Amino acid sequence: MSNLAYQVQKQQVQLQPERNPKPVQQPSPSRKIFTKGEVVLWGAMGVVLIAGLIWLISLYASVYQATAKVESIQKDLTAETKIVEDYHLQVTELSNPERIMKLAKKQGFIFDDKNVKVVQD
C-alpha cells in the first residue's frame, strides 16, 4: 500500500500546472531626479551661457571688422604716401636750376649775375 500511495501523490504533483511567478514591480520612487528649482537654475544657467557665447562671437566679429578697416586704411595711406613721394620727386626735377635756365633762354630772358638774389626756403 505504501507503494500505491506514493504513486498517487507523485501523479498529483505532476498534474499541477507550473506557475510562473509574476515579476514584482518595484514602486516608482517618490522623488524625481531633478526638482523644479534645479530645472529652473539649470535653464537659467544655460540661457546665460548661450547669451555669453553670442556676445563673445559678436565681439570677435566687431574686432575682425575693425582690423579689416585698419588694414584698408593702411593700404590707402601707403598708396597716398607713394603719390606724395612721386610729387616731391617731380618738384625736385622741375626745380633744377639748369632746366630753368634752358627754359628762360628759350623764351628770351637774359641771365645777369648782378640782378640775382638768393632766396632760401
Helices and strands as residue ranges (DSSP letters): H 2-15, H 36-94, H 97-106, G 113-115
